[in-house]
Amino acid sequence: RARIVLGHGGGYHWLDALNAAKTRRNLWIDLSAQFSTFPVKFHSQEIPDRILFSSDMPFDDPALRIDTLRKIITDRTVLDMALRENAEALLVP
């Protein structure tokens, strides 16, 4: 089964992306270039095992994105999943 990453959290269609990912285990969501903190919060609460840190380089600052995630995702386990563990699960079947 193909593994699909939806970029930018689905953009303005973030709620559609979240709903799709909730029912399709092969969909992952990258958290880069979000226009608001709300989508990141909802994604981290609803599908914590399929969110991925992304910085949108060279258009964004990776350190700023990490700091933002640390403020939004207060559960350390979920934060570790977003920053490292989920990427490992996605890339190393």
VEXMIMAR-202214 format. One record per residue: residue in three letters; x, y, z of N, C-alpha, C, O in turn; residue number from 1. Coordinates in steps of 0.05 Angstrom, whole numbers. Layout:
ALA X Y Z X Y Z X Y Z X Y Z NUM
...
% end
This chain:
ARG 17 -24 0 0 0 0 18 25 0 37 27 16 1
ALA 11 43 -17 27 68 -19 24 85 7 3 85 19 2
ARG 45 98 14 45 117 36 46 145 25 63 151 8 3
ILE 27 161 33 23 188 21 27 209 43 15 207 64 4
VAL 43 229 37 46 251 55 32 276 44 37 284 21 5
LEU 14 287 59 -1 311 51 15 335 62 18 339 86 6
GLY 25 350 43 43 373 50 28 396 63 4 400 58 7
HIS 42 411 79 32 435 91 6 430 107 -11 448 110 8
GLY 4 406 118 -19 400 135 -46 400 119 -67 401 132 9
GLY -44 401 93 -68 403 77 -75 432 70 -94 437 56 10
GLY -58 451 79 -62 479 72 -89 489 83 -97 483 106 11
TYR -103 504 66 -130 514 75 -150 491 77 -172 496 88 12
HIS -143 468 68 -161 445 69 -152 426 92 -155 402 90 13
TRP -141 437 113 -129 421 134 -149 403 148 -143 381 156 14
LEU -174 412 150 -194 395 163 -202 371 145 -206 349 156 15
ASP -203 375 119 -207 353 101 -184 334 102 -188 309 102 16
ALA -160 344 104 -136 327 106 -137 311 131 -131 287 131 17
LEU -144 324 153 -146 310 179 -167 288 178 -162 265 187 18
ASN -190 294 168 -212 274 166 -204 251 148 -210 228 154 19
ALA -190 256 127 -181 235 109 -160 217 123 -161 193 121 20
ALA -142 230 137 -121 215 151 -132 198 174 -120 178 181 21
LYS -154 207 186 -166 192 208 -177 165 198 -179 146 214 22
THR -185 164 173 -197 139 163 -179 124 144 -185 101 137 23
ARG -156 135 137 -137 122 119 -110 121 132 -96 141 134 24
ARG -102 97 140 -77 94 155 -52 99 138 -30 100 149 25
ASN -55 102 112 -32 106 95 -27 136 89 -10 143 73 26
LEU -42 154 102 -39 182 99 -24 194 122 -30 188 145 27
TRP -4 210 116 12 224 136 10 254 131 6 262 108 28
ILE 14 270 151 11 299 148 37 313 157 46 309 180 29
ASP 48 329 139 71 345 148 61 371 159 41 382 149 30
LEU 75 382 179 66 405 194 79 431 185 79 451 200 31
SER 91 432 161 105 456 153 85 477 143 63 472 134 32
ALA 95 502 145 81 525 133 52 527 139 35 533 122 33
GLN 45 523 164 17 525 173 10 555 176 26 571 185 34
PHE -14 562 168 -22 590 169 -33 597 197 -37 620 204 35
SER -36 576 214 -47 580 241 -37 557 258 -28 537 248 36
THR -38 561 284 -31 540 303 -53 519 307 -48 497 316 37
PHE -78 526 300 -100 508 304 -97 482 289 -101 461 302 38
PRO -90 482 263 -87 456 250 -66 438 263 -70 414 265 39
VAL -44 450 271 -23 434 283 -33 421 309 -28 398 314 40
LYS -47 437 325 -58 426 350 -78 403 345 -76 382 358 41
PHE -96 407 326 -116 386 320 -103 361 309 -109 339 316 42
HIS -84 365 290 -70 342 279 -55 326 300 -56 302 301 43
SER -42 341 319 -27 327 339 -45 313 359 -36 293 371 44
GLN -69 322 363 -88 309 381 -102 285 368 -107 265 381 45
GLU -108 288 342 -125 268 329 -109 245 316 -117 222 317 46
ILE -86 251 305 -70 231 291 -40 234 299 -23 238 282 47
PRO -34 232 325 -7 237 333 14 218 321 38 225 320 48
ASP 5 195 312 24 175 301 30 180 272 45 165 260 49
ARG 17 201 259 22 205 231 26 235 224 19 244 202 50
ILE 37 249 243 45 277 237 76 278 235 90 263 248 51
LEU 85 296 218 114 297 212 124 326 214 112 344 203 52
PHE 146 329 229 160 355 229 170 361 200 180 343 187 53
SER 167 386 192 177 395 167 182 425 170 166 438 183 54
SER 202 435 157 208 463 160 203 480 136 203 505 138 55
ASP 197 468 113 193 483 88 217 500 80 214 522 69 56
MET 240 489 85 265 502 76 266 505 46 256 487 32 57
PRO 276 526 35 290 548 48 272 572 55 282 593 61 58
PHE 246 568 55 228 590 59 220 594 88 206 614 94 59
ASP 229 577 105 223 579 133 247 571 150 266 561 140 60
ASP 246 577 175 268 572 194 262 547 210 243 546 226 61
PRO 278 526 207 273 501 222 273 505 252 256 492 265 62
ALA 290 521 263 291 525 292 265 538 301 254 531 322 63
LEU 254 557 286 229 570 292 206 549 292 189 550 309 64
ARG 206 531 272 185 511 270 187 492 294 166 484 305 65
ILE 211 484 302 213 466 325 203 480 351 189 468 367 66
ASP 211 506 354 201 521 377 171 523 377 158 520 398 67
THR 160 527 354 130 529 352 118 502 360 98 502 375 68
LEU 128 480 350 118 454 357 120 449 387 101 438 399 69
ARG 142 457 399 145 454 428 124 469 444 116 461 466 70
LYS 116 492 433 95 507 447 67 496 443 50 497 461 71
ILE 62 485 419 36 475 413 31 447 423 10 441 434 72
ILE 51 430 420 49 401 428 62 398 455 86 396 457 73
THR 45 398 476 56 398 503 61 370 513 75 366 533 74
ASP 50 350 500 56 322 507 82 314 496 85 313 471 75
ARG 102 309 513 129 303 504 130 278 485 146 277 466 76
THR 114 258 491 113 234 475 104 241 446 116 232 427 77
VAL 83 257 444 73 264 417 93 282 403 97 280 379 78
LEU 106 300 418 127 317 406 150 300 394 159 305 372 79
ASP 159 280 410 180 262 400 171 247 375 187 242 357 80
MET 146 240 375 135 226 351 136 244 327 145 236 306 81
ALA 128 269 330 127 288 308 155 294 298 160 297 274 82
LEU 174 297 317 201 305 309 219 283 298 237 288 283 83
ARG 213 257 306 231 236 298 217 209 293 220 198 271 84
GLU 202 199 312 192 172 311 174 167 287 175 146 275 85
ASN 156 186 281 138 181 259 152 180 232 144 164 215 86
ALA 173 196 229 188 195 204 202 168 201 203 157 179 87
GLU 212 158 223 224 132 222 204 110 214 210 93 198 88
ALA 180 112 226 159 92 219 151 94 190 145 74 178 89
LEU 150 119 180 142 123 152 164 112 133 157 99 113 90
LEU 189 118 139 210 113 120 222 85 123 235 75 104 91
VAL 220 73 146 231 46 151 208 27 158 202 23 181 92
PRO 197 15 137 173 -3 143 181 -28 159 164 -45 165 93
% end
